[in-house]
Amino acid sequence: MANTTFSGPVISKNGFVTTGPGMTVSLTADTTLTVATHAGKILLTNDADGKFTLPSINVNSNGATAGDTDFNNLNNIGATFNFFVETAATDMDIKTDGTDRFVGAILIGVDDGAKKAFVPGANDDVITMNGSTKGGIVGSIVSFTAIDTAKYMVHNSLLIGSGTIVTPYATS
C-alpha cells in the first residue's frame, strides 16, 4: 500500500497492528535519520561507535497553497524514533542537529540492582553510550519524540550499564 495522509484524526476502536519486515531498520554505519525511513520503526543499532543523528524538528512547514491539509507538509511534530541496542556500544552517539535539545530523563540500570535517572542540561544535544558506565549494553532501549520547537522528548528508556553509572547526556 502506498503512503496515505489524513488531515483529521484517525480512530480505531480495535487498535492498530504494525508488523512486517519493514518495521525494523538496522543501522550499521553513521546515519542521519529521516521521518520517512526511520520514524515509528524499531532502529537496531549495529554499529558500536555509530553516530545517529535525529532529523531537525520542523514545526511549521505548511504548503504555500493547501496549508495544514497539504500532504507534502514537512512538519514532523510527533515523529518518534525507537532505538534498540543490538550490538554493544563502545562510543555510540544519538544526537540532534545541534539546535534541537533533549528533555526527559534516561534511566540506567545495572545487574546488581543499582539504577539512576539522568535529566539533560539545558544545552544537551547528544547521548553517548559506552557499553558500561553510560549504558549501551545489548538490550538497552530509548525513544525520542519531536514535541515542540527544538525539543526532543526522551522516553521509554532503559539503558543497561555496568560499574559506576554516569550521565550519558552531553553538549556537542
DSSP file with accessible surface (Angstrom, degrees, kcal/mol):
  #  RESIDUE AA STRUCTURE BP1 BP2  ACC     N-H-->O    O-->H-N    N-H-->O    O-->H-N    TCO  KAPPA ALPHA  PHI   PSI    X-CA   Y-CA   Z-CA
    1    1 A M              0   0  216      0, 0.0     3,-0.1     0, 0.0     2,-0.0   0.000 360.0 360.0 360.0 141.3    0.0    0.0    0.0
    2    2 A A        -     0   0   83      1,-0.2     2,-0.1     0, 0.0     0, 0.0  -0.233 360.0 -74.5 -75.4 168.4    1.3    3.5   -0.8
    3    3 A N        -     0   0  164      1,-0.0     2,-0.4     2,-0.0    -1,-0.2  -0.405  50.0-159.6 -61.8 141.7    1.7    6.2    1.8
    4    4 A T        -     0   0   75     -3,-0.1     2,-0.4    -2,-0.1    -1,-0.0  -0.990   4.1-158.8-127.8 135.7   -1.6    7.7    2.9
    5    5 A T        -     0   0   90     -2,-0.4     2,-0.4    64,-0.0    66,-0.1  -0.948   4.1-165.1-117.5 134.2   -2.1   11.1    4.5
    6    6 A F        -     0   0  135     -2,-0.4     4,-0.1     1,-0.1    -2,-0.0  -0.903  14.2-158.3-113.4 146.2   -5.1   12.1    6.6
    7    7 A S  S    S+     0   0   99     -2,-0.4    -1,-0.1     2,-0.1    63,-0.1   0.521  78.8  44.0-100.3  -5.7   -6.0   15.7    7.5
    8    8 A G  S    S-     0   0   41      1,-0.1    -2,-0.1    61,-0.1     2,-0.0  -0.699 103.5 -65.5-124.9 179.8   -8.1   14.7   10.5
    9    9 A P        -     0   0  123      0, 0.0     2,-0.5     0, 0.0    -1,-0.1  -0.343  40.5-140.4 -67.8 149.1   -7.8   12.2   13.4
   10   10 A V        -     0   0   75     -4,-0.1     2,-0.5    -3,-0.0    -4,-0.0  -0.956  19.3-164.7-109.5 126.9   -7.8    8.5   12.7
   11   11 A I        -     0   0  133     -2,-0.5     2,-0.5     4,-0.0     0, 0.0  -0.946  10.2-174.2-117.9 131.8   -9.7    6.4   15.2
   12   12 A S        -     0   0   48     -2,-0.5     3,-0.5     1,-0.1     4,-0.1  -0.994  12.1-164.7-122.5 125.9   -9.5    2.7   15.6
   13   13 A K  S    S+     0   0  196     -2,-0.5    -1,-0.1     1,-0.2    -2,-0.0   0.501  94.3  35.9 -83.9  -3.6  -11.9    1.0   18.0
   14   14 A N  S    S-     0   0  157      1,-0.3    -1,-0.2     0, 0.0     0, 0.0   0.132 113.1-107.1-136.9  18.4   -9.8   -2.1   18.0
   15   15 A G        -     0   0   50     -3,-0.5     2,-0.4     2,-0.0    -1,-0.3  -0.055  30.8 -85.0  86.9 173.0   -6.1   -0.9   17.7
   16   16 A F        -     0   0  145     -4,-0.1     2,-0.6     2,-0.0    -4,-0.0  -0.961  27.6-150.4-120.1 142.4   -3.5   -0.8   15.0
   17   17 A V        -     0   0  124     -2,-0.4     2,-0.7     2,-0.0    -2,-0.0  -0.961  10.4-171.7-116.1 116.1   -1.2   -3.7   14.3
   18   18 A T        +     0   0  101     -2,-0.6     2,-0.3     5,-0.0    -2,-0.0  -0.918  28.5 139.0-110.9 106.2    2.2   -2.7   12.8
   19   19 A T        +     0   0  114     -2,-0.7     3,-0.2     3,-0.0    -2,-0.0  -0.874  12.6  83.2-137.2 171.3    4.1   -5.7   11.7
   20   20 A G  S >  S-     0   0   43     -2,-0.3     3,-1.9     1,-0.1     4,-0.2  -0.390  83.3 -65.3 117.0 168.4    6.2   -6.9    8.9
   21   21 A P  G >  S+     0   0  129      0, 0.0     3,-0.8     0, 0.0    -1,-0.1   0.737 123.4  63.6 -64.6 -20.3    9.8   -6.9    7.8
   22   22 A G  G 3  S+     0   0   45      1,-0.2    -2,-0.1    -3,-0.2    -3,-0.0   0.499  80.9  82.4 -82.6  -0.3    9.8   -3.1    7.3
   23   23 A M  G <  S+     0   0   43     -3,-1.9    19,-2.8    18,-0.1     2,-0.4   0.597  89.3  54.5 -82.9 -10.3    9.2   -2.4   11.0
   24   24 A T  E <   -a   42   0A  68     -3,-0.8     2,-0.4    17,-0.2    19,-0.2  -0.961  63.1-168.0-121.9 145.2   12.9   -2.8   11.9
   25   25 A V  E     -a   43   0A  32     17,-2.4    19,-2.5    -2,-0.4     2,-0.6  -0.995  16.2-141.5-130.1 123.4   15.8   -0.9   10.4
   26   26 A S  E     -a   44   0A  61     -2,-0.4     2,-0.8    17,-0.2    19,-0.2  -0.767   9.3-154.5 -87.4 121.2   19.4   -2.0   11.0
   27   27 A L  E     +a   45   0A   4     17,-3.3    19,-2.7    -2,-0.6    23,-0.1  -0.865  26.3 161.1 -96.6 107.6   21.7    1.0   11.5
   28   28 A T        +     0   0   95     -2,-0.8     2,-0.3    17,-0.1    -1,-0.1   0.381  62.1  22.7-110.1   0.4   25.2   -0.3   10.5
   29   29 A A  S    S-     0   0   49     18,-0.1    17,-0.1    22,-0.0    21,-0.1  -0.956 106.8 -55.8-154.6 168.0   27.0    3.0    9.9
   30   30 A D        -     0   0  101     -2,-0.3     2,-0.4    22,-0.1    22,-0.2  -0.270  65.8-172.6 -49.7 133.2   26.7    6.6   10.8
   31   31 A T  E     -f   52   0B  34     20,-1.8    22,-2.6    -4,-0.1     2,-0.7  -0.997  31.8-148.5-141.1 133.4   23.2    7.7    9.8
   32   32 A T  E     -f   53   0B 101     -2,-0.4    22,-0.2    20,-0.2    20,-0.1  -0.913  38.1-135.1 -94.5 115.4   21.2   10.9    9.5
   33   33 A L        -     0   0    2     20,-3.0     2,-0.3    -2,-0.7     3,-0.1  -0.332  17.5-158.6 -74.1 154.2   17.7    9.7   10.2
   34   34 A T     >> -     0   0   61      1,-0.1     4,-2.4    21,-0.1     5,-0.7  -0.929  25.0-126.4-127.2 155.6   14.6   10.7    8.2
   35   35 A V  H  >5S+     0   0   61     -2,-0.3     4,-1.2     3,-0.2    -1,-0.1   0.941 109.4  52.4 -63.8 -46.1   11.0   10.7    9.1
   36   36 A A  H  45S+     0   0   89      1,-0.2    -1,-0.2     2,-0.1    -3,-0.0   0.875 121.2  29.1 -61.3 -38.7   10.0    8.7    6.0
   37   37 A T  H  45S+     0   0   73      1,-0.0    -1,-0.2     4,-0.0    -2,-0.2   0.814 134.0  21.2 -93.6 -30.0   12.6    5.9    6.6
   38   38 A H  H ><5S+     0   0   14     -4,-2.4     3,-1.6     3,-0.1    44,-0.4   0.689  84.4 107.6-119.8 -25.0   13.0    5.7   10.4
   39   39 A A  T 3<<S+     0   0   25     -4,-1.2    42,-0.2    -5,-0.7     3,-0.1  -0.359  93.1   9.4 -64.6 137.8   10.1    7.3   12.3
   40   40 A G  T 3  S+     0   0   42     40,-3.6    -1,-0.2     1,-0.3     2,-0.2   0.410 107.0 110.8  77.4  -3.1    7.9    4.7   14.1
   41   41 A K  S <  S-     0   0   53     -3,-1.6    41,-1.2    39,-0.3     2,-0.7  -0.523  77.3-108.3 -96.5 167.2   10.3    1.9   13.4
   42   42 A I  E     -ab  24  82A  78    -19,-2.8   -17,-2.4    -2,-0.2     2,-0.8  -0.888  34.3-150.3 -93.8 117.4   12.5   -0.1   15.7
   43   43 A L  E     -ab  25  83A   0     39,-3.8    41,-2.7    -2,-0.7     2,-0.7  -0.824   4.1-154.1 -96.9 110.2   16.0    1.1   15.0
   44   44 A L  E     -ab  26  84A  25    -19,-2.5   -17,-3.3    -2,-0.8     2,-0.8  -0.745   9.9-143.6 -86.8 113.9   18.5   -1.7   15.6
   45   45 A T  E     +ab  27  85A   0     39,-2.6    42,-2.0    -2,-0.7    41,-1.3  -0.716  31.7 162.2 -84.9 112.5   21.9   -0.2   16.4
   46   46 A N        +     0   0   38    -19,-2.7     2,-0.3    -2,-0.8    -1,-0.1  -0.221  51.2  82.4-123.3  38.9   24.5   -2.4   14.9
   47   47 A D    >   -     0   0   32     40,-0.3     3,-2.2     1,-0.1    43,-0.1  -0.867  65.0-154.4-143.0 104.4   27.5   -0.1   14.9
   48   48 A A  T 3  S+     0   0   25     -2,-0.3    42,-2.8     1,-0.3    43,-1.6   0.776  97.3  27.3 -57.1 -28.7   29.2    0.0   18.3
   49   49 A D  T 3  S+     0   0   85     41,-0.2    -1,-0.3    40,-0.2    43,-0.1  -0.014  92.6 146.3-122.4  31.9   30.6    3.5   17.7
   50   50 A G    <   -     0   0    0     -3,-2.2    43,-2.8   -23,-0.1     2,-0.5  -0.237  42.9-140.9 -68.2 154.3   27.9    4.8   15.3
   51   51 A K  E     - g   0  93B  46     41,-0.2   -20,-1.8    43,-0.0     2,-0.6  -0.973  19.3-171.9-117.0 111.8   26.7    8.4   15.2
   52   52 A F  E     -fg  31  94B   0     41,-3.0    43,-2.7    -2,-0.5     2,-0.5  -0.934   5.8-159.8-113.5 115.7   22.9    8.5   14.7
   53   53 A T  E     -fg  32  95B  24    -22,-2.6   -20,-3.0    -2,-0.6    43,-0.2  -0.853  10.8-137.9-104.5 122.5   21.5   12.0   14.0
   54   54 A L        -     0   0    1     41,-3.3     3,-0.1    -2,-0.5   -20,-0.1  -0.404  35.4 -97.1 -69.1 150.6   17.8   12.7   14.6
   55   55 A P        -     0   0   17      0, 0.0    42,-0.2     0, 0.0    -1,-0.1  -0.329  45.7 -92.5 -68.7 152.0   16.2   14.9   11.9
   56   56 A S        -     0   0   68      1,-0.1     2,-0.4    40,-0.1    20,-0.1  -0.382  46.2-109.8 -60.3 138.5   15.8   18.6   12.5
   57   57 A I        -     0   0   22     -3,-0.1     2,-0.5    91,-0.1    93,-0.1  -0.587  32.4-167.0 -75.4 131.0   12.5   19.4   14.1
   58   58 A N        +     0   0   50     -2,-0.4    18,-2.1    16,-0.2    19,-0.5  -0.965  13.7 170.4-121.3 110.9   10.2   21.2   11.7
   59   59 A V  S    S+     0   0   41     -2,-0.5    -1,-0.1    16,-0.2    16,-0.1   0.634  71.2  27.0 -99.0 -16.6    7.1   22.8   13.5
   60   60 A N        +     0   0  126     14,-0.1     2,-0.4     1,-0.1    -1,-0.2  -0.365  63.2 138.5-148.9  68.4    5.5   24.9   10.8
   61   61 A S        +     0   0   27     -3,-0.2    13,-0.9     7,-0.0    14,-0.3  -0.427  26.0 167.8-111.8  55.9    6.1   23.9    7.3
   62   62 A N        -     0   0   77     -2,-0.4     6,-0.2    11,-0.2    -2,-0.0  -0.428  40.5-105.0 -69.0 146.5    2.7   24.4    5.7
   63   63 A G  B  >  -J   67   0C  19      4,-1.0     4,-1.0     1,-0.1    -1,-0.1  -0.288  27.2-115.6 -66.5 156.0    2.5   24.3    1.9
   64   64 A A  T  4 S+     0   0  112      1,-0.1    -1,-0.1     2,-0.1    -2,-0.1   0.809 108.2  21.9 -65.9 -28.4    2.0   27.6    0.1
   65   65 A T  T  4 S+     0   0  139      2,-0.1    -1,-0.1     1,-0.0    -3,-0.0   0.827 129.4  35.2-109.2 -40.9   -1.4   26.7   -1.2
   66   66 A A  T >4 S-     0   0   43      1,-0.2     3,-1.3     2,-0.1    -2,-0.1   0.634  79.3-169.1 -96.2 -15.4   -3.0   24.0    0.9
   67   67 A G  B ><  +J   63   0C  21     -4,-1.0     3,-1.9     1,-0.2    -4,-1.0  -0.336  68.4   1.3  65.8-136.7   -1.7   24.9    4.4
   68   68 A D  T 3  S+     0   0  128      1,-0.3    -1,-0.2    -6,-0.2     5,-0.1   0.727 133.8  54.0 -60.8 -24.7   -2.3   22.3    7.2
   69   69 A T  T <  S+     0   0   90     -3,-1.3     2,-0.4    -6,-0.1    -1,-0.3   0.432  75.4 120.0 -93.9   3.3   -4.0   19.9    4.8
   70   70 A D    X   -     0   0   29     -3,-1.9     3,-2.1     1,-0.2    -7,-0.1  -0.536  57.8-149.2 -68.1 118.0   -1.2   19.8    2.3
   71   71 A F  T 3  S+     0   0  142     -2,-0.4    -1,-0.2     1,-0.3   -65,-0.1   0.665  96.3  61.4 -67.5 -11.6    0.0   16.1    2.2
   72   72 A N  T 3  S+     0   0  104    -67,-0.0    -1,-0.3     2,-0.0     2,-0.1   0.340  73.3 134.4 -92.0   6.7    3.5   17.4    1.4
   73   73 A N    <   -     0   0   41     -3,-2.1   -11,-0.2     1,-0.1    -5,-0.0  -0.361  45.2-157.0 -57.9 128.7    3.7   19.2    4.7
   74   74 A L        +     0   0  125    -13,-0.9   -16,-0.2    -2,-0.1    -1,-0.1   0.323  44.3 134.5 -96.7   8.5    7.0   18.5    6.3
   75   75 A N        -     0   0   60    -14,-0.3   -16,-0.2     1,-0.1   -18,-0.1  -0.369  32.4-174.0 -56.5 129.7    6.0   19.2    9.9
   76   76 A N    >   +     0   0   15    -18,-2.1     3,-2.1    -2,-0.1    70,-0.3   0.169  27.5 140.8-120.3  21.3    7.4   16.4   12.0
   77   77 A I  T 3  S+     0   0   71    -19,-0.5    70,-0.2     1,-0.3     3,-0.1  -0.430  74.4  27.2 -60.4 132.5    6.0   17.0   15.5
   78   78 A G  T 3  S+     0   0   47     68,-3.2    -1,-0.3     1,-0.3     2,-0.2   0.255  83.1 140.1  96.0 -11.8    5.0   13.6   16.9
   79   79 A A    <   -     0   0   12     -3,-2.1    67,-2.0    67,-0.1     2,-0.4  -0.490  36.5-159.2 -67.8 129.3    7.6   11.7   15.0
   80   80 A T  E     - C   0 145A  33     -2,-0.2   -40,-3.6    65,-0.2     2,-0.5  -0.929  12.4-161.7-117.4 140.1    9.1    9.0   17.2
   81   81 A F  E     - C   0 144A   0     63,-2.7    63,-2.0    -2,-0.4     2,-0.6  -0.981   8.9-161.6-123.2 117.7   12.4    7.2   16.8
   82   82 A N  E     -bC  42 143A  43    -41,-1.2   -39,-3.8    -2,-0.5     2,-0.4  -0.905   6.3-163.0-108.7 116.2   12.8    3.9   18.8
   83   83 A F  E     -bC  43 142A   6     59,-3.1    59,-1.7    -2,-0.6     2,-0.4  -0.820   9.7-175.4-103.6 137.9   16.3    2.6   19.4
   84   84 A F  E     -bC  44 141A  68    -41,-2.7   -39,-2.6    -2,-0.4     2,-0.8  -0.996  25.7-132.7-127.9 121.8   17.3   -0.9   20.5
   85   85 A V  E     +b   45   0A   3     55,-2.8    54,-2.6    -2,-0.4    55,-0.2  -0.663  36.9 161.2 -78.9 109.8   20.9   -1.7   21.1
   86   86 A E        +     0   0   84    -41,-1.3     2,-0.5    -2,-0.8   -40,-0.2   0.712  69.2  43.5-100.5 -29.6   21.6   -4.9   19.3
   87   87 A T  S    S-     0   0   57    -42,-2.0    -1,-0.3    50,-0.1   -40,-0.3  -0.989 103.6-103.7-116.3 124.0   25.4   -4.6   19.1
   88   88 A A        -     0   0   46     -2,-0.5    49,-0.2    -3,-0.1     2,-0.1  -0.146  39.3-118.8 -51.4 135.4   27.0   -3.4   22.4
   89   89 A A        +     0   0    3     47,-2.5   -40,-0.2     1,-0.1   -41,-0.1  -0.419  35.4 170.5 -73.8 148.3   28.1    0.3   22.3
   90   90 A T  S    S-     0   0   89    -42,-2.8   -41,-0.2    39,-0.2    -1,-0.1   0.558  90.3 -11.4-118.7 -40.6   31.6    1.4   22.7
   91   91 A D  S    S+     0   0   80    -43,-1.6     2,-0.4    45,-0.1    39,-0.2  -0.316  86.8 162.9-154.4  57.7   31.2    5.1   21.7
   92   92 A M  E     - H   0 129B   0     37,-2.2    37,-2.9   -44,-0.2     2,-0.4  -0.695  17.3-163.5 -89.1 131.6   27.7    5.3   20.2
   93   93 A D  E     -gH  51 128B  24    -43,-2.8   -41,-3.0    -2,-0.4     2,-0.5  -0.953  16.0-170.6-116.6 136.4   26.1    8.7   19.9
   94   94 A I  E     +gH  52 127B   0     33,-2.4    33,-2.5    -2,-0.4     2,-0.3  -0.998  33.1 166.1-114.9 122.2   22.4    9.6   19.3
   95   95 A K  E     -gH  53 126B  68    -43,-2.7   -41,-3.3    -2,-0.5    31,-0.2  -0.887  33.8-126.5-139.1 165.5   22.4   13.3   18.6
   96   96 A T        -     0   0    7     29,-2.2   -40,-0.1    -2,-0.3    29,-0.1  -0.332  49.3 -86.7 -95.9-172.2   20.3   16.2   17.3
   97   97 A D        -     0   0   60    -42,-0.2   -41,-0.1    -2,-0.1     4,-0.1   0.459  67.7-100.6 -75.7  -0.3   21.2   18.7   14.6
   98   98 A G  S    S+     0   0   27      2,-0.4    -1,-0.1    27,-0.2    28,-0.1   0.171 118.4  65.0  97.9 -16.1   22.9   20.8   17.3
   99   99 A T  S    S+     0   0   99     26,-0.1     2,-0.1     2,-0.0   -43,-0.0   0.778  87.2  73.3-101.6 -42.3   20.0   23.2   17.5
  100  100 A D  S    S-     0   0    6     25,-0.1    -2,-0.4    51,-0.1     2,-0.3  -0.430  70.8-155.2 -72.7 152.1   17.4   20.8   18.9
  101  101 A R  E     -d  151   0A  65     49,-2.3    51,-3.0    -2,-0.1     2,-0.3  -0.824  13.6-110.7-126.8 164.4   17.7   19.8   22.6
  102  102 A F  E     -d  152   0A   4     22,-2.0     2,-0.3    -2,-0.3    51,-0.2  -0.759  26.7-179.0 -97.0 141.5   16.7   16.8   24.8
  103  103 A V  E     +d  153   0A  51     49,-2.4    51,-3.0    -2,-0.3     2,-0.1  -0.986  46.5  51.6-131.8 142.8   14.1   17.0   27.5
  104  104 A G  S    S-     0   0   29     -2,-0.3     2,-0.2    49,-0.2    51,-0.1  -0.157  80.3 -77.7 109.3 153.6   13.1   14.0   29.7
  105  105 A A        -     0   0   43     49,-0.2     2,-0.4    14,-0.2    52,-0.3  -0.504  24.8-149.3 -92.2 154.6   15.0   11.5   31.8
  106  106 A I  E     -K  118   0D   0     12,-2.3    12,-2.8    -2,-0.2     2,-0.5  -0.975  13.6-148.2-116.1 134.0   17.1    8.4   30.9
  107  107 A L  E     -K  117   0D  62     -2,-0.4    52,-2.8    10,-0.2     2,-0.5  -0.895  10.7-168.4-103.2 129.3   17.2    5.5   33.4
  108  108 A I  E     -Kl 116 159D   0      8,-2.7     8,-2.2    -2,-0.5     2,-0.3  -0.976   9.7-179.0-115.6 130.2   20.4    3.5   33.5
  109  109 A G  E     -Kl 115 160D  14     50,-2.2    52,-2.9    -2,-0.5     2,-0.3  -0.930  11.9-156.8-126.5 152.5   20.3    0.2   35.5
  110  110 A V    >   -     0   0   15      4,-2.6     3,-1.8    -2,-0.3    52,-0.2  -0.871  34.2-107.0-124.1 162.5   23.0   -2.4   36.2
  111  111 A D  T 3  S+     0   0  166     50,-0.5    51,-0.1    -2,-0.3    49,-0.0   0.582 112.3  67.6 -71.6  -5.3   22.5   -6.1   37.1
  112  112 A D  T 3  S-     0   0  122      2,-0.1    -1,-0.3     1,-0.0     3,-0.1   0.386 121.8 -99.9 -90.9   6.6   23.5   -5.5   40.8
  113  113 A G  S <  S+     0   0   52     -3,-1.8    -2,-0.1     1,-0.3     2,-0.1   0.282  79.8 136.1  96.7 -10.7   20.3   -3.5   41.3
  114  114 A A        +     0   0   45     -5,-0.1    -4,-2.6     2,-0.0    -1,-0.3  -0.440  25.0 164.5 -68.8 142.9   21.9   -0.1   41.0
  115  115 A K  E     -K  109   0D 148     -6,-0.2     2,-0.3    -2,-0.1    -6,-0.2  -0.987  14.6-179.1-156.1 154.2   20.0    2.4   38.9
  116  116 A K  E     -K  108   0D 117     -8,-2.2    -8,-2.7    -2,-0.3     2,-0.4  -0.968  19.4-137.8-156.9 141.4   19.9    6.1   38.4
  117  117 A A  E     -K  107   0D  59     -2,-0.3     2,-0.4   -10,-0.2   -10,-0.2  -0.821  18.8-157.5 -99.4 142.0   17.9    8.5   36.3
  118  118 A F  E     -K  106   0D  20    -12,-2.8   -12,-2.3    -2,-0.4    -2,-0.0  -0.968   2.8-157.4-122.9 135.6   19.6   11.4   34.5
  119  119 A V        -     0   0  111     -2,-0.4   -14,-0.2   -14,-0.2    50,-0.1  -0.913  26.6-115.0-110.0 136.3   18.0   14.6   33.3
  120  120 A P        -     0   0   19      0, 0.0   -16,-0.1     0, 0.0     2,-0.1  -0.318  24.5-116.8 -71.0 153.5   19.6   16.6   30.5
  121  121 A G    >   -     0   0   37      1,-0.1     3,-1.5   -18,-0.1   -19,-0.2  -0.341  40.2 -93.4 -76.0 168.8   21.1   20.1   30.9
  122  122 A A  T 3  S+     0   0   91      1,-0.3    -1,-0.1    -2,-0.1     0, 0.0   0.769 124.9  36.7 -58.7 -27.8   19.6   23.0   29.0
  123  123 A N  T 3  S+     0   0   96    -22,-0.1    49,-0.3    48,-0.0    -1,-0.3   0.342  82.5 131.0-109.3   7.5   22.0   22.7   26.1
  124  124 A D    <   +     0   0   24     -3,-1.5   -22,-2.0   -22,-0.2    47,-0.3  -0.435  13.5 154.7 -69.8 129.6   22.4   18.9   25.9
  125  125 A D        +     0   0    3     45,-1.7   -29,-2.2    -2,-0.2     2,-0.4   0.191  52.9  67.1-137.8  12.5   22.0   17.5   22.4
  126  126 A V  E     -HI  95 170B  12     44,-1.9    44,-2.1   -31,-0.2     2,-0.5  -0.998  52.9-163.1-138.3 140.2   24.0   14.3   22.5
  127  127 A I  E     -HI  94 169B   1    -33,-2.5   -33,-2.4    -2,-0.4     2,-0.5  -0.997  15.9-165.5-119.0 122.7   23.5   11.0   24.3
  128  128 A T  E     -H   93   0B  19     40,-2.7     2,-0.4    -2,-0.5   -35,-0.2  -0.949   3.9-166.9-112.7 127.6   26.7    8.8   24.4
  129  129 A M  E     +H   92   0B   1    -37,-2.9   -37,-2.2    -2,-0.5     7,-0.2  -0.936  10.2 178.0-111.4 137.1   26.6    5.1   25.3
  130  130 A N        -     0   0   46      5,-1.0     6,-0.2    -2,-0.4     3,-0.2   0.246  51.0-107.0-122.0   8.7   29.8    3.3   26.1
  131  131 A G  S    S+     0   0   19      4,-2.6     5,-0.2     1,-0.2     7,-0.1   0.604 102.4  34.9  77.1   9.5   28.6   -0.2   27.0
  132  132 A S  B >  S+M  135   0E  39      3,-0.7     3,-1.9    29,-0.1    30,-0.9  -0.098 119.9  16.7-150.5-101.3   29.3    0.3   30.6
  133  133 A T  T 3  S+     0   0   40      1,-0.3    33,-2.5    28,-0.2    28,-0.1   0.733 132.5  39.8 -64.5 -23.8   29.0    3.5   32.8
  134  134 A K  T 3  S-     0   0   63      1,-0.4    -1,-0.3    31,-0.2    27,-0.1   0.192 114.4-115.3-108.8  15.9   26.8    5.3   30.3
  135  135 A G  B <   +M  132   0E   0     -3,-1.9    -4,-2.6    27,-0.2    -5,-1.0  -0.169  64.5 133.5  78.2-179.0   24.7    2.3   29.3
  136  136 A G        +     0   0    0     24,-0.4   -47,-2.5     1,-0.3    25,-0.2   0.528  28.4 145.8 108.7  11.2   24.6    0.7   25.9
  137  137 A I    >   -     0   0   55     23,-2.4     3,-2.1   -49,-0.2    23,-0.4  -0.481  68.9 -74.4 -71.1 150.7   24.8   -3.0   26.7
  138  138 A V  T 3  S+     0   0   77      1,-0.3   -52,-0.2    -2,-0.1    -1,-0.1  -0.182 124.3  36.4 -48.9 131.8   22.8   -5.2   24.4
  139  139 A G  T 3  S+     0   0   26    -54,-2.6    -1,-0.3     1,-0.4   -53,-0.1   0.218  81.1 138.6 104.0 -10.1   19.1   -4.8   25.2
  140  140 A S    <   -     0   0    0     -3,-2.1   -55,-2.8   -55,-0.2    -1,-0.4  -0.376  32.2-168.8 -64.0 144.3   19.2   -1.1   26.0
  141  141 A I  E     +CE  84 158A  72     17,-2.0    17,-2.5   -57,-0.2     2,-0.3  -0.979  15.6 164.3-136.3 149.8   16.3    0.9   24.7
  142  142 A V  E     -C   83   0A   2    -59,-1.7   -59,-3.1    -2,-0.3     2,-0.3  -0.936  15.2-156.6-162.0 143.4   15.5    4.6   24.3
  143  143 A S  E     -CE  82 155A   9     12,-2.4    12,-2.5    -2,-0.3     2,-0.4  -0.929   1.4-161.4-124.2 151.8   12.9    6.6   22.3
  144  144 A F  E     -CE  81 154A   0    -63,-2.0   -63,-2.7    -2,-0.3     2,-0.4  -0.998   5.5-171.9-132.9 133.3   12.8   10.2   21.1
  145  145 A T  E     -CE  80 153A  13      8,-2.0     8,-3.1    -2,-0.4     2,-0.5  -0.993  26.9-125.7-128.6 130.7    9.7   12.1   20.0
  146  146 A A  E     + E   0 152A   0    -67,-2.0   -68,-3.2    -2,-0.4     6,-0.2  -0.607  40.4 162.8 -70.4 118.5    9.7   15.6   18.4
  147  147 A I  E     -     0   0A  71      4,-2.6     2,-0.3    -2,-0.5    -1,-0.2   0.617  54.1 -17.9-117.3 -17.5    7.4   17.6   20.7
  148  148 A D  E >  S- E   0 151A  80      3,-1.1     3,-2.2     5,-0.0    -1,-0.3  -0.969  97.4 -35.5-171.6 177.6    8.0   21.3   20.1
  149  149 A T  T 3  S-     0   0   88     -2,-0.3   -91,-0.1     1,-0.3     3,-0.1  -0.301 127.8 -12.5 -52.5 119.2   10.3   23.8   18.6
  150  150 A A  T 3  S+     0   0   28    -93,-0.1   -49,-2.3     1,-0.1     2,-0.5   0.682 109.9 119.3  61.8  25.5   13.9   22.5   19.3
  151  151 A K  E <   -dE 101 148A  91     -3,-2.2    -4,-2.6   -51,-0.2    -3,-1.1  -0.935  38.3-177.3-131.3 115.0   12.6   19.8   21.8
  152  152 A Y  E     -dE 102 146A   0    -51,-3.0   -49,-2.4    -2,-0.5     2,-0.4  -0.933  24.0-140.1-101.9 120.6   13.0   16.1   21.6
  153  153 A M  E     -dE 103 145A  69     -8,-3.1    -8,-2.0    -2,-0.6     2,-0.5  -0.681  10.4-147.8 -79.5 129.3   11.3   14.2   24.4
  154  154 A V  E     + E   0 144A   5    -51,-3.0     2,-0.3    -2,-0.4   -10,-0.2  -0.870  36.8 144.1 -96.7 127.3   13.4   11.3   25.7
  155  155 A H  E     + E   0 143A  42    -12,-2.5   -12,-2.4    -2,-0.5     3,-0.1  -0.930  38.7  43.5-155.3 174.7   11.2    8.5   27.0
  156  156 A N  E    S+     0   0A 110     -2,-0.3     2,-0.4     1,-0.2    -1,-0.1   0.865  80.0 160.9  51.4  41.8   10.7    4.7   27.3
  157  157 A S  E     +     0   0A  22    -52,-0.3   -15,-0.2   -15,-0.2     2,-0.2  -0.763  26.4 155.6-104.4 140.2   14.4    4.4   28.2
  158  158 A L  E     - E   0 141A  74    -17,-2.5   -17,-2.0    -2,-0.4     2,-0.5  -0.697  17.7-171.8-152.0  96.8   16.3    1.7   30.0
  159  159 A L  E     -l  108   0D   1    -52,-2.8   -50,-2.2   -19,-0.2     2,-0.5  -0.822  18.4-139.3 -88.1 132.1   20.0    1.8   29.2
  160  160 A I  E     +l  109   0D  55     -2,-0.5   -23,-2.4   -23,-0.4   -24,-0.4  -0.826  34.9 161.6 -95.3 126.3   21.7   -1.2   30.6
  161  161 A G        -     0   0    4    -52,-2.9   -50,-0.5    -2,-0.5     2,-0.3  -0.619  26.9-140.3-130.0-170.1   25.1   -0.4   32.1
  162  162 A S        +     0   0   48    -30,-0.9   -27,-0.2    -2,-0.2     2,-0.0  -0.970  60.1  15.1-152.2 159.6   27.8   -1.7   34.4
  163  163 A G  S    S-     0   0   58     -2,-0.3     2,-0.8     2,-0.1    -2,-0.1  -0.324 116.8 -12.6  75.2-155.6   30.1   -0.2   37.0
  164  164 A T  S    S-     0   0  120     -2,-0.0     2,-0.1     1,-0.0    -2,-0.1  -0.727  80.9-135.3 -84.0 109.8   29.5    3.3   38.5
  165  165 A I        -     0   0   23     -2,-0.8     2,-0.3   -57,-0.1   -31,-0.2  -0.394  26.5-179.5 -75.9 144.5   26.9    4.8   36.2
  166  166 A V        -     0   0   61    -33,-2.5   -48,-0.1    -2,-0.1   -50,-0.1  -0.879  39.2 -70.6-135.1 166.7   27.2    8.4   35.0
  167  167 A T        -     0   0   54     -2,-0.3   -33,-0.0     1,-0.2   -50,-0.0  -0.297  27.5-159.3 -63.0 137.3   25.1   10.6   32.8
  168  168 A P        +     0   0    0      0, 0.0   -40,-2.7     0, 0.0     2,-0.2   0.534  63.3 104.1 -88.1  -8.9   25.0    9.8   29.1
  169  169 A Y  E     +I  127   0B  12    -42,-0.2     2,-0.3   -63,-0.1   -42,-0.2  -0.485  43.3 157.0 -75.6 146.2   23.9   13.4   28.2
  170  170 A A  E     -I  126   0B  37    -44,-2.1   -44,-1.9    -2,-0.2   -45,-1.7  -0.963  39.3-115.7-156.2 167.9   26.4   15.9   26.8
  171  171 A T              0   0   75     -2,-0.3   -47,-0.1   -47,-0.3   -48,-0.0  -0.942 360.0 360.0-110.8 132.1   26.5   19.1   24.7
  172  172 A S              0   0  108     -2,-0.5   -46,-0.0   -49,-0.3    -1,-0.0  -0.224 360.0 360.0 -72.8 360.0   28.2   18.9   21.3
